[in-house]
Amino acid sequence: MLSQLINTGADQPAQTFTSERNARELRPHPLNETIYGDRADGDLIASVRARGVLNPILITQDNFIISGHRRWGAAIAAGLSVVPVVVFGSTDPLDIEEALIESNRQRQKTNYQLAAEYTELKRIKNQRASRQGSNQYTPKTASVSQDTEAQPPREQAAEELGISPMHAHRIETVREEIDDLIASGNETEAQLLREELERSAKAAYEKVRGEQRRKQKELTPELPLDTPRPIYVRLHNADSRHLDRLAVEPAQLVITSPPYNVGIDYATHDDTMDEDEYEDMLLEVFGQCNRIMVDGARIAVVVPFGVGRNPWRPFAPNIMRMLEIAGFTLRGQIIWDKGNSGNRTSWGSFRLPSDPSLRDTTEAIVVAHKGSGKLPIPDTAKTVDAKGTHTEALRSSEYFMQLAQDHWVVAPESASRVGHPAPFPIELARRLIDFYAYPGAHILDPFAGSGTTGVAAAQAGCYATLVELSATYCEIASRRLGYV
C-alpha cells in the first residue's frame, strides 16, 4: 500500500480505507499541476468509458487527489458519476505532498518534471527538518551510508529520485531558466531550451551557464591581457551572493576561506546556519565566482579536512562536491601543515587511551579551475632567461619546485593579533598567488575577513577585489591595507 511506502514521520504508517465518491466532488491537487500537468489522453478515456476506473484513486480526506489525476480526468470525460477511491489516512500536508511524489515514482518523466519533483521534494525535506527543530545534520560516512536522514535535504531528495546531486542541480537550474523565460514572455526560447533539456541535461545546463557568463561579461567587459592597469585593492562591504551587483572585473584567481558553520563567533555572520541553507549559500557564492572568472582561472578554498569531535564530520569533500556542482573542475588538494603551532584544542583524555582527541595541525586547500586547465599569461608578465620563460615570482626553480609539492608548511596567523577569529597567514595567500597567478592578475576573495588576500595580492603586484559582509572586519582589512 502506498501509505506504507512513505515515511510519515510517525511511529506507525498512515492508515487508509476504500470507498466510492462522486467524481465531480474530487479536486486535483495543486502540486500535481506544478510538477506534472497531467491530462487524460483519448486512449485512456476510451478505456475508462468501456471498463470504468479499475484502480482506485488515492485522495485526501477533503477530496484532493493524490494519485490518479489522469484516471479522474478520463472518468469526467467519459461521463462517470462515481469512482473508486482510497482515502489517505494522514492529514499532514507534507505527508500528502510526499505521497503525491512517491505515487509517481515509477512513471516515465521528462527532465523538466524530474526537476520539479526535486525542487518540491527538497522543500518538503527542509520543512520537515524545520518542523523538528533540526538545523544540523551529520554528513554520510561509512557507518551511516544507508541512513538518508544523515544527509542534507538536497542529497536526500536526489537519492530518493535516483539521481546524483549534480544532475539534480543541473536540471533544476535549467528548469528555473525555462520558467523565467516563460514569465518574461519568451515562449519560443523556453520551448527550445525545454527540448534541449530532454535531449541532454548537461548540454542544456552548459547553455544556460554560458548565457549567464555572457551577460556577466556585458556588465564587466574584460580588458585585453596586456592592457596596463593600476594596482589596487577594492574592498566591498557586501554579500558575495550578489557579486553581480558590484560589477567586479574578471578574475584570474579566487582565494578564500568560507565560514565553517561550526559556531564561531563572527561579528555579523551566523555560523550556526541550517546545513542546507549553508550549502545553498556556498553554492551561490561559488556560482557567482565562476561567472566572474576567466577561462582557465583557478579557485583555492582553504578549509578543514573535517569538523567536530563526536562525531567528526568530513568537510573538505563537501567543498569539492559543491565546487563541481558550481561548474568547476577539481585540480588538486594541498595540505597546509601548521606545524606544532596549529590548533591548540583540548587533549581529551590526556595520556590515557580512553578518549584522546586529535589535534588539528593541518587543513586542506582545495584547488579547482574553470573551463580549460590552462590560464592565459600576458606577455607583460613573462620574463625570459637562460632557463626559459617564467614569471618574476617563479624566477627561482627551487621556489617553483617547493610550491609544486602538495604539502606546504606555513605557520598559522594569530587571531588575536589580526582581530579576526579565523585568519589564514599572508604567506599562504602569497604562495597561491605566485603559483597560480602572475603580476597584474586580478585576485578575488568573496569571504575576505581581515583582508589577508588583499595584502598578499598587493605584495605580489596584483590587484584584488575583497568582499566582506561584516563592517567590523572591513575596518580591520582597511587598516591592514593602509586605507585608514
N, C-alpha and C positions, 0 to 999 in steps of 0.2 A: 504494500500500500504506500502511496506517495508520502503520507504523513509520517511513515516510519523511515523514510529515506532521508528526511531532513532533520537537522538538529534544531529543535525549537528553543534550546537554551533551558528547558525544564527537565526535571528528573524523569518524566515519562513523556513519550511522544504524544502529540495532539491526537485526539480520537476523532473518528469520522462516522457519519451514518448516511444511508442511502434513502432517497425518496424521489418524488417527481415534482416538477414545478412548471408553472405556466411559462412558456418560452419567452413571452414578452415582458415578464417580470424580471428577467435576468438582465444584468448590465455588464458591458465589457469593462475590464479593469484598465485604468489609465496607463499603468506601467506596460501593459501589453502593446498598446499603441505606440508608446515611446520606444520600445525595443523592436517589436516585430511587425506591427502594422498589418496583421493578418486579415485576409479576405477569403471567403469560400469561393472555389472555382466551380465551373459548370459540372465537372465530373462528380465532385463531392455533393453538390446539390442534387444531381440525378440519383446518386446512391442513397442519400438520405430520404428522398421522395419515395424511392422504391422499398427501402428496408427500414427506414427510421434511424434514429440515433442509437447505434449499437453499444458504444462505450459511454458510460455516464460522464457528465460534465462536472468538473470539480469547481465548487462555488464557496463563497464565504457565507456566514450566517445572515448577512444582509444582502445576499443575492448578487454580489460581484463575482464575475467569472475569474477563476484562477487558471484553469486548464480546460481547453475545449472551445476557444473562441471561433475557430473555423467551423466546427460541428454546429455550434449555436447559430452562426450566420447562415449555414446551409439549412438548418431547421426553419429559421424565419423565412428564408427564400422559398422553401418547399411548402410553407403553409402549415407546419406542425404547430399544434397548440400546446402540447405537453412534451417535456423532455426528461429523461432520467438524469438525476444529479447525485453527486456525493458531496455532502456538506463538510467542509473543513472545520475541525474542532476548535482551533485556536483563533482568537480574535486579535492577536498581536499583529499590528501592521507589518513588522519586519518578518515575522513568520510567514505571513501571507505573500509578501513580495518575494521572499526567498523560495517559497514553494512554487510560485509562478515561473521563476527562472529554472528551478530544478525540473519542473514538468516538461520543459523544452530542451532538456539536456541532450537527448538522442536525435533531435530533428536536424535536418540539413539547414545550415545557416549561412548567410553571407558574412563576409568580414565586417561589414557595416553593422549588422545585427550583433555579431560577436563582440564588437567594440562597445555597443550599448549595454550588452549583458555585463561586460567587465566593469564599466563605469557604475552601473546600478548596484552590482554585487559588492563592489568596493565600498560604495556608500553605505550599504546595509551593514557590512562588517565594521565600518567606522562608527556607525550609530550604535551597534551592539556594544562595542568597546566603550564608548562614551557613557552609555546607559549603566554599564557595570562599574564605572568609575576607574577604568583602566587606562593609564597613559603611558605604560611601558610594555615592552614585550621582550622575550628572550630570543635572539636570532637562532636559527636552526643550527644545531651541532649534531655530531654523530649520535649522541644519546637521546635526542628528541626529533630526529629527522622525520618521523612519521606523525608528529603531532602538529597539525595545521594551526592549532591555537597558539603555537610558539612563534608564528610568523606574523609580520606586519600585514594589515588588511590587504594591501596591494598584492602581496605574494599569495595570500590565502585565496583571493578572488581568481588570480591567474591559474593557480594549481587546480582549483575546483572546476575551472573551464577547460583544463587540459592544454593550456598554452604557457609559454615562457613569459616571465615579466617583461622582457624586451619586446616580444611580439605584441603583448598587451599594450605596452606604451606606444608602439608604432601605430597600431590600428586605432587606438584612442585619439592620438594626435591627428591622424588623417580625418577621422570622423568629426572631430571638432572643427577642422578647417572646412569640411563639406558643409556642416551646419552653419558656419559663419558666412560661407558663400551664398547659401540659400537665404539667410536672413538679410543679406545685402542685395538680394535680387539677381544674383549671378547664377541662375538656374542651369544654364548650359555648362558653365565651368564646373559647377557642383556635380552634374551628371557625369562629365568626363572624368573627374577625379574619382568618383564612386566606381566607375568602370575600371579605372586603373587600380583601385584598391582591391577589387575582386580578382584581377589578373595577378597582381604581385603587391603584397603589403609593403615589402621592403622598398620597391621602386616608387610606390606612391608616397611613402614616408620621406624618401630622399628628395622627391619632387617638392613636397611641402617644405622641408628644411631648406632646400635650395632657394625657394622663393622667399623664405624668411631671411636668409642670408643676403639675397639680392636687395631686399627692402632695407636691411640694415646698412648695406654699402651705400645706398642712396642717401641715407641720413648722415653717414660718416664716410665720405669718399676717401679711398686710400691714396696717399701720396706716392709718387714714384720712389723706388727704393733708394735712389741716390740723391733725393731732394734734401738739402741741408735743413736740419731742424734745431731749434734751440733746446738745450737740455732743461727739462723742468720736471717737477713732481707736482701733480694736481691732486688735491685732497678733497673728496666729496663726503659730506655728512649725509648719507643717503642709504637706501635699502638696495642691495645688489640684485634683488629680484626684478628691479626696474632699471637696469643699466641702459636700456634703450631710450630712456628719458634723459640721459646725461650726454648723449652724442659723443661717446668715447671713441677715439680713433682706433683702427685695427691694431691688435696686439700680436707680438711675436712670441711672447711668453707670459704665462699666468703662474704666479707663485702665491700660494695661500695656505692657510691652516684654519679650517672652519671650526666653530664651537663643536664640542664632542657630545653635547646633550647628556652630561653626567652630573649636572647640578652645580657647576662652577658659578661663583657669584660675580657675574659680569655687571657692568654699570647699567646697561639697558636691555640686552638680550636675555630672554627667558631660556635657561639651559635645562629646563625640565619639560620640553615640549612633548606632546603626543608623538609617538615614534613615526607614525605615518605622516603627520604634519611636518615633522623634522625632515624626513626623506623628500617630501614634496618641495620643501624649501631649498634643499641642496640641489635637487634636480632642476628647479627653476634657475638657480644661480649658475649651475654648470651649463645649462642650456643657453643662458644669456652670454656666458663667456665664449661658448662655441661659436655663436653668431658673430661675435666681435673679432675673434681670432682669424688671422690669415691662414691660407692653406699651408700646411706643414708646421704650424705653430705648436708649441708644447704647453702642457699644463702640469705643474708639480704640486701635489697636495700632501702636506705634512700632517700625519695623523698617527695615533697609537695603533699597534697591532691589535690590541683588544682593550676593553674597559671592564671595570667591575672586579669583584673578587669571588663572590659566592652567589650566582655563578659568574665566571669570567666569560665575556661575550666578545667574539671576533668583531673588529671594527674596520680594519683596512680592507678586507674582502668586500664589505658592503660599499665602500667608496669606489672600489674597482668596478663593481656591478653598476653603480649609478653613473659613473663616467661613460661606460659602454652604452647605457640607455640614452645618455645625453648626446651620443653620436661620436664619441672619441674612440680611438684605437689604443689599447694599452701598449705601453712601450717598455716598461720595466719597473723595478722597485729597488730603491736604495735604502739600506739600513743606516739610520742615523744612530750612531753609538755615542751616548753622552758620557761614557767613561764612569768612573766612580762617583762623579758629582751629579748623577742622574736623580731621578725622583726618590726623595727620602721618605718613602712610605713606611708604615709600621712593619715590624718583622713577623707579626703573627705570634706563633709560639716560639719564642727566642730560645735557640739551642735545643729544641725538642722537636721530634718529627710528628707530633700530634696534629698541628695545624699551621705549618710555616707558610709565609707569604713570599711570593716572588717580587723582587724589587724591579720596577720598570726603568731600565737603563738604556733602552732602545726605543725608537719609533720608526715608522715607515714613511718614506717619501714615494708616493705612487705617481708615476710619470706616464702620461699618455699624449697622443698628438691628434691633431685634426687633419683629416684628408690624407694627403700623401705623407710619407715619412720624412721628406726632405724639405728643410726650411731654406728658402732663397736668401742668400747673403749678398748685400750690395757691395759693389767694388770698393766703395769708400771705406768699408770695414775690413778689407783684406790687406794683408801685408805679405810680401814675398821675401824670403831669404834663401840661403843656400840649401836649407832642408825642405823648402816648398812654401805653399801658401797657407796662411793661418790668420787668426785674429790676434790682435795685440795681447789680449788676456791669455791666449794659449801659445805665446811665443816659446815658453818652456815646455819641452817634450815631457819632462818629468812631471810637471804640474798636470798636463793633459792626461798622462797615464794614471796619476793619482785620482783624478776626477772620474776616469772611466771605470774605476772599481765600484762595485755595488755596496761598499761598506765604508762609510765616512765617519771618522772620529772627530767630533766637534763638541766642545764644552757647551752646556746649556746656558741660556741667559737668565739673569736674576730677575724674578718677578717683582721683588721689592724695589730694585734699583730702577727698573723701567716704569713701574707703576701700572702694570697690566698683569692679570692673573695667569696668563698662559702665553708668554712671548717665546719666539724662537730666535736664535742668535743671528746677528748680521752676517757672520761668516757663512752660515748655511745658505742664506739667500744669495750671497755673493758667488758662492761656488755654483749654484744653479744657473745664475746669470752667465757666468764665464763659460759654462759647459754647454748650455742650451740656447744662448742668445749671442749678441755682438754689440759693440759700442754703437750707440744711436738707435738701438732697438727700443720698442715700446713694451714696458712691463706692466702688467695689470695685477692688482691684488684686491679681490672682491670682499675679503674679510680682513681689512688692513690692520685692525687692532692699534698697536702703538707705532705703526709706520715703519717697521723693520725693512720690508721690501723696498720702500721708497728710499731709505737711507742707503741700502746696498746698490740700488739702481743708480743713484746719483754718484756714488763712488766709482761705479763701473762705466760712467759716461753714457748711461741710458736715460731715457725719460720714462716717467711712470704715472699711472693713474691709480690712486688709492681710494677705495670706497669703504666707509665705516659707518655703522648705524649709530654708534654712541658718540654724542657730542663731547663727553668727557675724554674718550680715547682719541678723538680728533684733536683736542687741545694738546694731549701728550705727544701725538705724532707731529703736530705743528712745531712744538718746542724741539723735538729731536731733529726735525728737518731745518731748523733755524728760521722758521717763519715769524716766531714771536720771541 
